[in-house]
Every structure is written in structure tokens, then in C-alpha cells.
Amino acid sequence: MIFGTAVYILITIILLNQVDNKLASTAQEVIKVTRVNPEGQVSTVNLPSLDLSTNTYVQMWGRDGRIKSSSPGISDMMKPLDPMGFESKYPVYRETMVNGFHLRVVTVPLQLGDHRIAILQVATSLTLVDSARMNLINVLFASAMIAVGLAALGSWLVLGRSLAPLGTVTETAQAINRADDLSRRIPYNGPSNDEIGSLIESFNQTLERLENLFTSQQRFLADVSHELRTPLTVIKGNVDLMRRMKQLDEESLTSIDQEAGRLTRLVGGLILLIQAESGKLALNLKPVELDTLILEVFHEMRVLAGTNVRLKLADIDQVQVNGDRDRLKQVLVNLVANAIQYTPQGGEVFMSLAIIGEQARIIVRDTGPGIPSEDLPYIFERFYRAEKSRTRTRTSGFGLGLSIVQWIVENHGGTIKVESKEGQGTTFAIWLPLLTVEIKTVPRASEKVQ
């Protein structure tokens, strides 16, 4: 519509300019043959040949308001072609209707000095111009309708093809809801970098995460149920035994106490993980001297190792980190206790602390049976235990310790790595940022004042 309007206005201006040029040329021809007598009145008007001004009409009006001369075609017409043009002091072009004809009229006042001696009006029919403009409107309207139709058809085809995958998304989502099958994915053969491709990729990623979470939840419930079943069965069996014996049995009571302790540790570990994952487990971050903490853990765990396993302390540097002392101690105790537990009699467990670049590195290494390579990627998952290499006993854990260790280390801004080979032992490496790194990036208030 904007384009058609612009074309219509432009063509109209061009046609009217051509008409106005024709009127101006005719008016100049008339003025050239006009004569004025000594009294200042128009005396002679010789109109140009009609061949020079086809479809052109001329009127010459004197200052007394009487017509002096006119074209043959309008010789009987005693009224001006454009009455309003008489009021203008300058040449003016106007469109008028005379006897049902659409005319373009130029009115030219003729001056002799400061006195008006006559008024010249030259007109031409706009029939051809009006016809051309009407034909142009029809062409533009038809073109606009065709363009709108083609645009609508193209949009329908393009959008229909582009949005077709959304129907697949809807069908897949409904199928998943009906069948509870999170393993399904939305197929898409188009480019992955367009809007639809990005949407489907994000939807498939969401489905994958939901499937992993659902699978993890199912495994978690199964593992918890399994871990609860064993101690509850032992407790119930010992209680039934004492009921049948009708007397207290010290061995049964000890077994009940051990299993109750296992349940307490399981529930405590689960509560700790739930608090950690929900953000309710706050860390009390303060400067911690890691060398002092490691010495403390070393002396405590030597008692646990006894004479079965030799616990050794290798190189140790003076290191300070920003952390929660109790949680960091929990990490060290857990790793060293696991190393002692799974190291055979006569084996060795090593601890060391060193500064590597701008990080502190803690090493806990044992000479136990090691962890199979296929189990290494999963050892930090809850309830996961590599049973092939680590014998399960009553004192064994529940597979929660390493999950808790990983959470504590990562929330201190560190990382934990593990390397292991079957028959050659296992090495855990903890990397924590030094306190000096944090001081450089975040100055303390006292340093700002200075």
C-alpha cells in the first residue's frame, strides 16, 4: 500500500507537471501576440493556432471585467474558467470543473507597471490524466492483491514447513505423558542452529536430564531400601531369638547395637547430603592451617590403623586456606579411613601436603587392591561401591562418604581427583585454592584503609 501510494503520487506529479508546462507555453504564446493601446488597455489579442494548443482553451479578460477574447471552442462562454483565480496577484494553477469537464487552469495577471490591465486564463482538459490515474489505481490494486496472495501462500508454505516440528514436539510430549517414557527423543532433520532446532535440542536435553534424575531417584530408593533391609533384618532376627530364649543374649545385643549404629550413620549421611544439595548446609569459612589439620588427623588415624597398616606422613608444607575446618577434617578422616579399611594387613597409607602454584595439594595414597577402571567414573555417586575389589563387611560404609567428600571439596572452590590401578593401590588428590590467592583478589577491610 505504501509503495502503491508513493507510485500514484509520483505519477500524478509528473503528469501534472507536463500539463502545467503545456499551459505555461500556451500562455507565453498568447502574451507575445497581445497588444496594449496608449490608454493601457488590451487592444489586440491574436490567439495562437489551435494546432499548437490542441484541447487547450484560452480566455482574456480586461480590467473592466469583460471578456476580450476566447478560444473558438468556448466563444459562447461568458464566465471565467477559474473565478477564484481572479483574486490572485501571481500566476496560479488550479483544477476546476466547468460544465462537467475536469480542467487544469492557469491564471496569469497581466501588469503594466503597477496596474493590472488584463487577466489571462489558459485551461486544458484532464480527461487523459484522470484516465491514466484510474488505470494506474486499478493496476496497483490488482498488483497488491496478487502480491498479498503470493505473500500469504509463501508464508503459509514456509511457516507450515518451519513450524511442522512443533507438532512433533507436541506429539512426543503427549506420548511421554501417556507412557511415562522419558527415554524418547524428538527427531529433527533440519539445521540445529535455527530457532526450531535450538528449541528441540533444548527439549531433548531437558528430557535427558529428567531421565537421568528419574533413574537416579529410582536407584537411590532401591539402594536405600537395600541398605535398610539388612540391618533391620539382623535386628529383628536377634530380637526374635532373645524372645524364644526368654533371656538377654550379650552377643545379640552387641549385634543389635552395631546395626543400630549403622542405621544412624546411614540416616546421618543422607541428611547431610540432602542439606548439602538443598543449600541448607552452611560452611563456616575461616583461615585454616592445613598442615596443623593434617597432623591432627594423622595422629588420630594412627590409632585406627593400629599395627595392621602403617600410616606414614610424607612431605608437608605450611599452608593456609579459607575453609570450614570441621568439614575439611571430615574429608581427610573419610579418605584416610577408607584407605586404612581397604589396605590389607602389612600395607601402607601415605599422606602429604604441598603447595603447587597457587593451590594446595593433599595426597592420600594406599597400597590396597585398587579400583577397577570401569568403576572409577562412578565412585563419587551415592551408594556406589566397587564390590569386585573391596570386600563388603559389617563395618563397610554405605557409599555415601565419597559423595559427601566431593561436595565439601567443590564448595571450597577445589577439586578432587582419583587414580587407581588394580593391585597397585589408589591415590586421591585434593586441590584447594590458597588463602593468599583470595587475599589478592578480595582485599580485607584493614588493607583498604591503609
BELMO-V430067 format. One record per residue. N is the residue number from 1. PHI is phi as a letter, one per 20 degrees, with the letter a starting at -180 (none if undefined). D_FIRST is the distance of its C-alpha to the first C-alpha in Angstrom with 2 decimals. Layout:
N_PHI_D_FIRST, N_PHI_D_FIRST
This chain:
1_none_0.00, 2_f_3.81, 3_f_5.44, 4_f_5.06, 5_f_6.01, 6_f_8.50, 7_f_9.82, 8_f_10.37, 9_f_12.18, 10_f_14.09, 11_f_15.28, 12_f_16.32, 13_f_18.25, 14_f_19.92, 15_f_21.00, 16_f_22.32, 17_f_24.16, 18_f_25.82, 19_f_26.83, 20_f_28.13, 21_f_30.11, 22_f_31.64, 23_f_32.59, 24_f_34.08, 25_f_36.08, 26_f_37.46, 27_f_38.36, 28_f_40.26, 29_f_42.14, 30_f_43.16, 31_f_44.29, 32_f_46.45, 33_d_48.48, 34_e_48.85, 35_d_52.41, 36_c_53.72, 37_e_57.36, 38_f_59.69, 39_f_58.87, 40_n_55.25, 41_d_53.82, 42_f_51.75, 43_d_54.30, 44_c_52.86, 45_c_49.38, 46_d_49.02, 47_f_45.51, 48_f_44.26, 49_f_44.35, 50_f_41.70, 51_f_41.13, 52_e_39.71, 53_b_37.34, 54_f_36.19, 55_m_34.14, 56_d_35.11, 57_c_37.07, 58_c_39.40, 59_c_41.31, 60_c_43.96, 61_d_45.12, 62_e_48.34, 63_f_49.04, 64_e_50.92, 65_n_47.75, 66_d_48.83, 67_f_47.01, 68_e_48.79, 69_a_46.98, 70_b_44.00, 71_f_42.56, 72_g_44.33, 73_f_41.37, 74_c_41.38, 75_f_45.07, 76_e_45.62, 77_e_42.81, 78_d_44.44, 79_c_41.44, 80_f_39.15, 81_f_35.87, 82_b_34.36, 83_g_36.81, 84_f_34.88, 85_f_35.04, 86_f_38.84, 87_e_38.60, 88_e_37.04, 89_e_39.44, 90_c_37.09, 91_g_35.16, 92_c_31.96, 93_d_29.14, 94_b_27.81, 95_d_26.22, 96_c_28.57, 97_d_29.40, 98_c_32.94, 99_l_34.48, 100_n_31.13, 101_d_30.00, 102_e_27.02, 103_c_28.56, 104_d_27.86, 105_c_31.06, 106_d_32.60, 107_d_35.57, 108_c_38.14, 109_f_41.18, 110_e_44.30, 111_d_46.62, 112_c_50.27, 113_m_51.08, 114_e_49.91, 115_d_50.10, 116_e_47.46, 117_d_49.04, 118_a_46.19, 119_c_42.51, 120_d_40.68, 121_c_37.56, 122_c_35.77, 123_c_32.99, 124_b_31.07, 125_f_29.07, 126_d_25.25, 127_g_25.33, 128_f_24.24, 129_f_21.46, 130_f_20.18, 131_f_20.56, 132_f_18.70, 133_f_15.73, 134_f_15.83, 135_f_16.17, 136_f_13.21, 137_f_11.04, 138_f_12.78, 139_f_12.41, 140_f_8.66, 141_f_8.63, 142_f_11.46, 143_f_10.20, 144_f_7.21, 145_f_10.13, 146_f_12.45, 147_f_10.59, 148_f_10.31, 149_f_13.90, 150_f_15.12, 151_f_13.80, 152_f_15.45, 153_f_18.52, 154_f_18.81, 155_f_18.51, 156_f_21.05, 157_f_23.37, 158_f_23.22, 159_f_23.46, 160_f_26.04, 161_f_28.08, 162_f_27.77, 163_e_28.66, 164_g_31.38, 165_f_34.04, 166_f_33.40, 167_f_34.77, 168_f_37.78, 169_g_38.16, 170_f_38.22, 171_f_40.69, 172_f_42.90, 173_f_42.98, 174_f_43.94, 175_f_46.56, 176_f_48.01, 177_f_48.25, 178_f_49.98, 179_d_52.39, 180_l_52.79, 181_d_52.46, 182_e_51.22, 183_e_52.04, 184_f_48.91, 185_c_46.01, 186_e_42.40, 187_f_41.93, 188_b_38.94, 189_d_38.63, 190_e_35.43, 191_f_35.34, 192_e_37.10, 193_e_35.07, 194_e_31.71, 195_f_30.89, 196_f_32.24, 197_f_35.27, 198_f_36.06, 199_f_35.84, 200_f_38.15, 201_f_40.51, 202_f_40.79, 203_f_41.38, 204_f_44.07, 205_f_45.68, 206_f_45.77, 207_f_47.39, 208_f_49.90, 209_f_50.83, 210_f_51.19, 211_f_53.36, 212_f_55.50, 213_f_55.88, 214_f_56.75, 215_f_59.22, 216_f_60.69, 217_f_61.09, 218_f_62.84, 219_f_65.12, 220_f_65.80, 221_f_66.88, 222_f_68.99, 223_f_70.62, 224_f_71.36, 225_f_72.82, 226_f_74.97, 227_f_76.18, 228_f_77.07, 229_f_78.84, 230_f_81.56, 231_f_82.92, 232_f_82.66, 233_f_84.58, 234_f_87.25, 235_f_87.58, 236_f_87.82, 237_f_90.37, 238_f_92.59, 239_f_92.47, 240_f_93.46, 241_f_96.26, 242_f_97.71, 243_f_97.52, 244_f_99.52, 245_f_101.97, 246_l_102.12, 247_b_102.50, 248_f_100.46, 249_d_100.07, 250_f_99.53, 251_f_97.75, 252_f_95.36, 253_f_94.65, 254_f_93.93, 255_f_91.53, 256_f_89.77, 257_f_89.53, 258_f_88.05, 259_f_85.42, 260_f_84.56, 261_f_84.11, 262_f_81.81, 263_f_79.70, 264_f_79.62, 265_f_78.42, 266_f_75.76, 267_f_74.40, 268_f_74.59, 269_f_72.65, 270_f_69.97, 271_f_69.63, 272_f_69.40, 273_f_66.61, 274_f_64.66, 275_f_64.98, 276_f_63.92, 277_f_60.81, 278_e_59.78, 279_n_60.24, 280_e_63.18, 281_e_65.74, 282_e_65.86, 283_d_67.47, 284_e_69.82, 285_e_69.09, 286_b_71.86, 287_f_73.57, 288_c_75.64, 289_e_78.44, 290_f_77.94, 291_f_81.34, 292_f_83.15, 293_f_81.13, 294_f_81.88, 295_f_85.60, 296_f_85.58, 297_f_83.98, 298_g_86.37, 299_f_89.46, 300_f_88.25, 301_f_87.26, 302_f_90.53, 303_f_92.22, 304_f_89.90, 305_f_90.53, 306_l_94.31, 307_d_96.37, 308_f_94.17, 309_c_91.39, 310_e_91.77, 311_e_89.04, 312_c_88.75, 313_d_86.93, 314_e_85.81, 315_g_84.43, 316_b_82.98, 317_d_81.23, 318_e_80.75, 319_c_77.15, 320_c_75.17, 321_c_71.87, 322_e_69.77, 323_a_70.20, 324_e_71.69, 325_f_75.38, 326_f_76.07, 327_f_73.09, 328_f_73.92, 329_f_77.49, 330_f_76.26, 331_f_74.46, 332_f_77.62, 333_f_79.93, 334_f_77.76, 335_f_77.57, 336_f_81.27, 337_f_82.36, 338_f_80.41, 339_f_81.93, 340_f_85.42, 341_f_84.93, 342_e_83.79, 343_e_86.19, 344_f_89.42, 345_g_92.83, 346_n_93.85, 347_f_90.28, 348_c_88.67, 349_c_85.67, 350_d_84.48, 351_c_82.50, 352_b_81.22, 353_c_79.01, 354_b_77.65, 355_e_75.11, 356_c_72.66, 357_m_70.34, 358_d_68.70, 359_c_69.43, 360_e_72.46, 361_d_73.43, 362_d_75.64, 363_d_77.26, 364_c_78.95, 365_c_80.53, 366_c_82.91, 367_d_85.01, 368_f_84.26, 369_f_83.15, 370_n_79.55, 371_d_76.30, 372_g_75.00, 373_f_71.91, 374_f_69.99, 375_e_70.62, 376_g_69.69, 377_f_65.89, 378_d_66.61, 379_f_69.54, 380_e_67.43, 381_e_66.06, 382_f_67.65, 383_m_70.70, 384_e_70.61, 385_b_74.04, 386_e_75.16, 387_f_78.07, 388_f_79.16, 389_d_80.43, 390_c_81.08, 391_f_83.51, 392_e_82.59, 393_c_85.32, 394_f_85.76, 395_e_85.11, 396_f_81.90, 397_e_78.66, 398_d_75.65, 399_n_73.18, 400_e_71.58, 401_g_73.25, 402_f_71.14, 403_f_67.91, 404_f_69.08, 405_g_70.21, 406_f_66.84, 407_f_65.01, 408_f_67.42, 409_f_67.20, 410_f_63.39, 411_e_63.11, 412_e_65.39, 413_m_62.89, 414_d_65.09, 415_c_65.26, 416_c_67.95, 417_c_68.74, 418_c_71.28, 419_c_73.13, 420_b_75.65, 421_c_77.64, 422_f_79.83, 423_n_83.45, 424_c_82.68, 425_n_81.42, 426_c_78.20, 427_c_76.80, 428_d_74.36, 429_c_72.80, 430_d_71.15, 431_d_69.10, 432_c_68.58, 433_f_67.17, 434_f_69.90, 435_f_70.12, 436_f_70.09, 437_f_66.55, 438_f_65.29, 439_f_67.18, 440_f_65.47, 441_e_61.99, 442_c_62.63, 443_f_65.33, 444_f_67.56, 445_f_67.73, 446_f_71.09, 447_f_69.76, 448_f_66.80, 449_f_69.26, 450_f_71.35
